[in-house]
Amino acid sequence: MVDPLASLLAAVDLTDTGARTSEDIFTGPSQWSPQGRVFGGQVLAQSITAAMRTVPEDRLAHSMHGYFLRPGDVRHPITFSVDRIHDGRSFSTRRTQAYQQGAPILSMIASFQTDDGGLDHQSPMPDVPAPETLPSTAEVLAGIDHPVADFWSHHRPFDLRHVPSPIYLRVDGEQTAHQAVWLKSFGAMPDDPNLHRAALAYASDYTILESILRRHGVAWIASGLKAASLDHAMWWHRPARVDEWLLYVQESPTAQGGRGLSLGRIYTRDGILVASVAQEGMVRLPAAR
């Protein structure tokens, strides 16, 4: 196995094919996973990176909205086509389509803006235990001989620490539709702000559906559980580094019809709100049909 952080950096280091028709074309690798499916956060990060490559350097991503159309296959690379929809005085809009073997797996539209002043306020960060006081995924899953447990423990590029506790094996305590997760990359990242925004999109897909499962006392190992991301929206508010601790506060306002909605807010350790996330996911259990 390649070093997990090196694998992430390689995944977003897209190749520009040089093809220029009405779209810009890039290609990128698929990261390995034991389930054989491409991690959705990887495709989000690559798609936003492809779009970033086509806008002026002074315009940073401030929002994206994407739909997951098909599961990705880790055995195949991914092609990204970027449509330069609009360039205005302050904003640029791009549409990225991700393909494997000619079939679309993700469709995303993103907006970019020059640095600008204006009104400024934010919701406060909740008071939670410090990440150093919480167990890592590797510590929680130590001693479990299973390829998924090994992958989650040692082969993901981010350190994840749950508040109040993870739901990998069981749901402890109150069954509430709220949780928080501290996250930080394993190792230092380059200084490129676009790279940090793409990496934050990557990490935003890890645990966002867990507030739905926690509300119903469902752990990831629940028999017959089927969960998948359907769509993903993200807004970047302020700069942040993913190689420093960030707090991902998550809640689920509703679940029904085999789908659940989760909302997230991401803060720096000193309480600055840097991003917001919304995702609807398919969540199915045999007993819930």
C-alpha positions in Angstrom: 0.0 0.0 0.0 1.1 3.5 -0.8 1.4 6.1 2.0 -2.2 7.3 2.4 -1.4 11.0 2.2 0.8 10.5 -0.8 -2.1 8.6 -2.4 -4.4 11.5 -1.9 -1.9 14.0 -3.3 -1.4 11.7 -6.3 -5.1 11.4 -6.9 -5.6 15.1 -7.1 -2.5 15.6 -9.3 -4.6 15.4 -12.4 -3.1 15.0 -15.9 -4.1 17.6 -18.4 -4.7 15.6 -21.7 -4.2 18.7 -23.8 -7.5 18.1 -25.6 -9.3 21.3 -26.3 -12.7 21.1 -28.0 -15.5 22.8 -26.1 -14.3 21.4 -22.8 -11.0 20.9 -20.9 -10.2 17.2 -20.3 -8.2 15.8 -17.3 -7.5 12.3 -16.1 -6.8 11.0 -12.6 -6.2 7.6 -10.8 -8.6 5.8 -8.6 -7.5 5.0 -5.1 -7.7 1.4 -3.9 -10.3 0.4 -1.3 -11.2 -3.0 0.0 -14.8 -2.7 -1.2 -13.7 -2.1 -4.8 -15.7 1.2 -5.0 -14.1 4.6 -5.4 -14.5 6.8 -2.3 -17.0 9.5 -3.1 -14.8 12.2 -1.5 -12.0 11.3 -3.9 -14.2 12.0 -6.9 -15.4 15.3 -5.3 -11.8 16.4 -4.7 -10.7 15.5 -8.2 -13.7 17.2 -9.8 -13.2 20.4 -8.0 -9.5 20.3 -8.8 -10.2 19.8 -12.5 -12.5 22.9 -12.4 -9.9 24.9 -10.4 -7.4 24.2 -13.2 -9.5 26.3 -15.6 -10.0 29.5 -13.6 -7.7 32.4 -12.9 -5.4 31.9 -9.8 -7.0 34.7 -7.9 -10.4 33.0 -7.9 -11.0 30.3 -5.2 -13.8 27.8 -5.0 -16.6 29.1 -2.8 -19.3 26.5 -3.6 -20.0 23.2 -5.3 -23.0 21.0 -5.9 -22.6 17.5 -7.1 -24.7 14.4 -7.8 -23.2 10.9 -7.5 -24.6 9.0 -10.5 -22.9 5.6 -10.4 -20.4 3.8 -8.1 -16.8 4.3 -9.2 -14.6 1.2 -9.8 -11.1 1.3 -8.3 -9.7 -0.7 -11.2 -10.1 2.1 -13.6 -8.9 5.7 -13.9 -11.4 8.6 -14.1 -11.8 11.2 -16.9 -12.9 14.7 -16.0 -14.4 17.1 -18.6 -14.8 20.7 -17.5 -17.2 23.1 -19.2 -16.3 26.8 -18.8 -19.8 28.0 -18.3 -19.2 31.6 -17.3 -16.5 34.1 -16.4 -17.7 37.4 -14.9 -15.9 40.3 -13.2 -15.8 38.5 -9.8 -17.2 35.0 -10.3 -16.5 32.0 -12.6 -18.7 29.0 -13.0 -17.6 25.6 -14.1 -19.4 22.2 -14.7 -17.3 19.0 -14.2 -18.4 15.6 -15.4 -16.5 12.6 -14.1 -16.5 9.4 -16.3 -15.3 5.9 -16.1 -15.3 3.8 -19.3 -17.5 6.3 -21.0 -20.2 6.3 -18.3 -20.7 9.4 -16.0 -20.2 8.7 -12.3 -20.5 12.3 -10.9 -21.9 15.6 -12.2 -20.8 18.7 -10.4 -21.2 22.5 -10.8 -18.9 24.9 -8.9 -18.4 28.6 -8.5 -15.3 30.6 -7.9 -14.8 34.2 -6.7 -12.1 36.7 -6.3 -11.2 37.9 -2.8 -13.7 40.5 -1.7 -14.9 42.3 1.4 -18.4 42.5 2.8 -20.6 41.7 5.8 -19.1 39.1 8.2 -20.7 36.9 10.8 -20.8 33.2 11.7 -22.4 30.6 14.0 -20.3 29.8 17.1 -18.4 26.5 17.4 -19.8 24.2 20.1 -17.7 23.3 23.1 -16.3 19.8 22.7 -13.4 17.7 24.1 -10.0 18.4 22.5 -8.9 15.9 19.8 -5.9 14.7 21.9 -8.3 13.4 24.6 -10.1 11.2 22.1 -9.1 7.8 20.6 -8.0 7.6 16.9 -9.7 5.1 14.5 -6.7 2.8 14.8 -7.1 2.7 18.6 -10.8 2.1 18.4 -10.5 -0.8 15.9 -7.2 -2.3 17.3 -7.3 -6.1 17.3 -10.1 -6.4 14.7 -8.9 -8.7 11.9 -10.9 -7.5 8.9 -9.8 -5.8 5.7 -12.2 -2.8 6.1 -11.1 -2.3 9.7 -7.5 -2.4 8.6 -8.2 0.1 5.8 -10.0 2.5 8.1 -7.3 2.3 10.7 -4.2 2.6 8.6 -4.8 3.5 5.0 -6.9 6.7 5.0 -5.1 10.0 4.8 -7.0 11.6 7.6 -7.0 11.1 11.4 -10.7 11.0 12.5 -11.7 11.4 16.2 -15.4 11.2 17.1 -17.4 13.2 19.7 -18.9 11.5 21.7 -17.7 8.2 20.2 -17.5 6.4 16.8 -20.2 4.2 15.4 -18.0 1.7 13.6 -19.1 -1.2 15.8 -21.9 0.1 18.1 -23.7 3.2 19.0 -23.0 4.2 22.6 -25.0 6.6 24.7 -28.0 8.6 23.6 -29.4 8.0 20.1 -29.2 11.6 18.8 -29.0 13.1 15.3 -25.9 15.1 16.3 -22.2 14.4 16.4 -18.9 16.0 15.8 -15.6 14.7 14.4 -12.1 16.2 14.7 -10.1 15.6 11.5 -6.6 16.3 10.3 -4.4 14.9 7.6 -1.6 12.5 8.6 1.4 14.7 7.8 2.0 18.2 6.4 0.4 19.4 3.1 1.8 21.8 0.5 0.7 25.4 1.0 -1.5 25.6 -2.1 -4.9 26.9 -0.9 -6.7 25.2 -3.8 -5.2 21.9 -2.6 -6.5 22.4 0.9 -10.0 23.2 -0.4 -10.0 20.0 -2.5 -8.7 18.0 0.4 -11.4 19.4 2.7 -14.0 18.3 0.1 -12.4 14.9 0.2 -12.7 14.6 4.0 -16.2 16.1 4.1 -17.6 12.8 2.7 -16.2 10.5 5.4 -18.7 10.8 8.2 -21.5 13.2 7.1 -24.2 10.4 7.0 -23.3 9.2 10.5 -25.7 11.5 12.3 -28.6 9.7 10.5 -27.3 6.3 11.7 -26.6 7.5 15.2 -30.2 8.8 15.6 -31.4 5.3 15.0 -28.7 3.4 16.9 -27.3 1.8 13.7 -23.6 1.0 13.6 -21.7 0.7 10.3 -21.5 -3.1 10.8 -25.3 -3.5 11.1 -26.5 -6.5 9.1 -28.0 -5.5 5.7 -27.1 -1.8 6.0 -26.8 -0.1 2.6 -25.6 3.5 2.6 -24.5 5.6 -0.3 -24.1 9.3 -1.0 -26.6 10.7 -3.5 -25.6 14.3 -3.7 -23.2 16.7 -2.0 -23.1 20.4 -1.6 -20.3 22.4 0.0 -19.6 26.1 0.7 -16.1 27.3 1.5 -16.3 30.4 3.7 -12.8 31.2 4.9 -9.3 29.7 4.4 -8.2 26.6 6.4 -5.5 24.1 6.4 -6.4 20.4 6.5 -3.1 19.5 8.2 -4.3 21.3 11.3 -7.2 20.1 13.5 -10.6 20.9 12.2 -13.9 20.2 13.9 -16.7 18.8 11.7 -20.1 19.4 13.4 -22.9 17.3 11.9 -26.6 16.9 12.3 -29.5 15.2 10.5 -32.8 17.1 10.4 -34.7 14.3 8.7 -34.7 10.8 7.3 -37.5 9.1 5.3 -38.2 7.1 2.2 -34.8 5.3 2.3 -33.0 8.7 2.3 -31.5 10.9 5.0 -30.3 14.5 5.0 -27.2 15.5 6.9 -25.8 19.0 7.4 -22.3 19.9 8.5 -20.2 22.9 9.7 -16.4 22.8 9.7 -14.4 25.0 12.2 -10.8 25.6 12.8 -9.6 24.7 16.3 -9.9 28.4 17.4 -13.5 28.5 16.3 -13.5 30.0 12.8 -16.2 28.6 10.6 -14.5 27.7 7.3 -17.0 25.5 5.4 -20.6 24.2 5.4 -21.7 20.9 3.9 -25.1 19.3 3.0 -25.5 15.8 1.8 -28.5 13.5 1.1 -27.7 9.8 1.2 -29.5 6.5 0.6 -29.8 4.7 3.9 -31.6 1.3 3.8 -32.0 -1.4 6.4 -34.0 -4.6 5.8 -36.2 -4.1 8.9 -36.9 -0.5 7.9 -38.6 -1.4 4.6 
